[in-house]
Amino acid sequence: MIPDITLNDGRTIPQLGFGVFQVPPPETQEAVETAIEIGYRHIDTAQMYGNESGVGAAIAKSGIDRGEFFVTSKLNNAAHLPDDARRAFDGTLKALDTDYVDLFLIHWPLPGRYNGDFVQTWRTLEEFYRSGRARSIGVSNFTPHHLRRLRAETEIRPAVNQIEIHPYLTNEELRAYNTENEIANEAYSPIAQGNVLDDPAIQAIARQVDRTPAQVVLRWHIQRGDIIFPKSKTAARVRENFELFDFELDEGSMASITALDRGEAGRTGGNPDTMNWVPTS
């Protein structure tokens, strides 16, 4: 049974989901169909992944009521201006073939774009929330200073902050800020794009509990309270990533994994204070 996390707006989100980052659009529907068959009901996509329609097609084909799913998407970096964001959001609903998303995020703050004004973008997401077309709204890759600005200049707190978290980048300061402000921590790249799986400490723990290194790392996230959505196109691995709730890591194992933190040197993705990439097509 996958636990639910209660968000600051009163809604709940499954702690484990299925991510489709870097899943090619032609392969997305089949990948999500496999995940649904295994038992996943939380799907995380984004406009910039280009595969929202595959997610929507898989949900429709499943025959399972839409209300059983929790679907997240994220705003394209090229659509931060309010009218662009409105058009992009309409496009997300059309691609997903739904009249609402469960969670919609600003994908990146983009401090060097749009005059650094992500506040106007957030206010547009507030419109989506108030209309009910986004049941919850949040951010991704926001740091404390970005979040403090939103708190000072807008009305609705982000429900979640989706950030890079894994044993090589534990992101403790940001996780703590989110927790103190009742913003749920969502961890992307939860296994550091595979980089942590060969770590001797993690492999030793995996042998000790008779689990795979990936299961050990994902279980570490679960016990820390992170929301995770590992992705894989391999059915066996998708199932393996689902089987996290019939074992626990002891305090020593948890501490050993947390001690692997490398700070900024462990980051696999962009730095939110310098990442300003915008797609051109």
CORLINJO-V200361 format. One record per residue. PSI is psi in whole degrees, 0 to 359 (NA if undefined). OMEGA is omega in whole degrees, -180 to 180 (* if undefined). D_FIRST is the distance of its C-alpha to the first C-alpha in whole Angstrom. Layout:
psi=(PSI,PSI)
omega=(OMEGA,OMEGA)
d_first=(D_FIRST,D_FIRST)
This chain:
psi=(122,126,153,146,131,127,169,351,5,349,166,153,135,137,335,133,185,124,148,20,131,11,119,139,318,341,357,315,313,319,317,323,318,315,318,319,323,331,358,138,1,118,131,119,189,154,319,349,338,16,22,321,327,322,312,320,321,319,316,318,334,333,2,140,137,325,346,347,150,112,127,139,172,149,135,137,337,3,39,335,143,311,323,319,321,315,318,320,319,321,323,313,320,316,321,350,52,161,4,158,152,330,132,133,149,123,318,148,333,66,337,8,160,35,27,17,80,353,317,326,316,320,329,321,326,325,315,322,313,331,347,357,340,111,327,155,153,194,169,137,24,139,173,322,328,316,323,323,317,318,322,330,357,177,329,129,144,139,327,161,113,115,161,121,131,176,334,349,82,342,43,317,315,320,318,318,313,312,316,332,18,39,122,142,120,131,114,163,52,339,23,43,35,353,333,351,337,3,130,323,318,321,323,317,320,319,321,320,3,50,168,158,321,317,321,314,318,323,323,314,312,314,337,350,7,147,130,155,72,154,147,150,358,121,318,321,325,319,318,318,342,340,73,1,13,20,163,154,139,173,323,318,317,314,322,321,316,327,352,356,133,6,215,330,340,355,135,341,195,156,126,337,351,350,115,21,135,128,146,356,NA)
omega=(-179,179,172,172,178,-179,-175,176,177,178,-180,180,175,-176,178,177,180,-180,-179,174,179,170,-177,-178,-179,-177,-172,-177,-179,180,-179,176,177,180,180,180,180,177,179,175,179,-178,-178,178,179,177,-176,175,179,-174,179,-177,177,176,-179,-180,180,178,180,-178,-177,-176,179,-178,-180,-178,178,-176,170,-175,178,166,-172,-175,176,178,-179,-172,-178,178,-171,-179,177,179,179,179,-179,180,175,178,177,180,179,-179,-180,-179,-179,178,175,166,-180,-179,177,-173,160,-171,179,178,177,-175,-180,179,174,-177,180,-173,173,179,178,179,179,179,176,175,176,176,-179,-180,-178,179,-178,-180,168,-175,173,177,-179,-177,176,177,176,179,-179,-178,173,-177,178,178,177,-178,-176,-168,-178,-172,-172,176,171,177,-180,169,-179,-171,177,177,174,-176,178,175,-174,171,-171,-177,-180,177,-180,178,179,-178,-180,-178,176,173,-176,177,171,-176,171,-171,-171,175,178,-179,177,-173,-175,-169,179,-179,-177,-179,-180,178,179,178,179,178,-178,-177,178,177,177,176,-180,178,179,-178,179,177,175,177,-177,-178,176,179,178,169,-174,179,178,179,173,175,-180,-174,-178,-179,176,178,179,-180,179,-172,-174,-167,177,173,178,172,178,-175,180,179,178,-179,180,179,180,-179,179,-176,178,-178,-177,-180,-180,-176,177,-179,-178,175,-176,-179,-180,-176,-177,-177,177,179,-177,179,*)
d_first=(0,4,6,9,13,16,19,22,23,21,18,15,13,10,10,10,12,15,19,22,24,27,26,29,30,31,27,25,24,24,21,19,19,18,15,14,15,12,10,11,12,13,16,19,23,26,30,31,29,31,28,26,28,26,23,24,25,22,20,23,24,20,21,18,19,19,18,14,15,15,19,20,24,27,31,33,35,38,37,38,41,40,41,39,36,36,37,35,32,33,33,29,29,31,30,26,28,26,28,25,23,20,22,25,26,30,29,32,34,37,40,43,42,43,45,42,41,37,38,39,36,34,36,35,32,32,34,31,29,31,32,28,28,26,23,23,25,25,27,27,29,30,32,33,36,35,33,35,37,35,35,38,39,36,35,31,29,27,23,22,24,23,25,25,23,23,25,28,28,26,28,27,30,28,25,27,29,26,24,27,28,24,23,20,20,19,20,22,23,20,22,25,26,26,28,26,25,29,29,30,28,25,26,27,24,22,24,24,20,21,18,20,21,19,16,18,19,15,14,17,16,13,14,17,15,16,15,15,15,17,19,21,22,22,19,19,18,16,14,14,13,10,10,10,7,9,13,14,18,20,23,25,23,22,25,27,25,25,29,29,30,33,33,35,35,32,31,31,31,34,35,34,38,39,37,39,39,39,39,42,41)
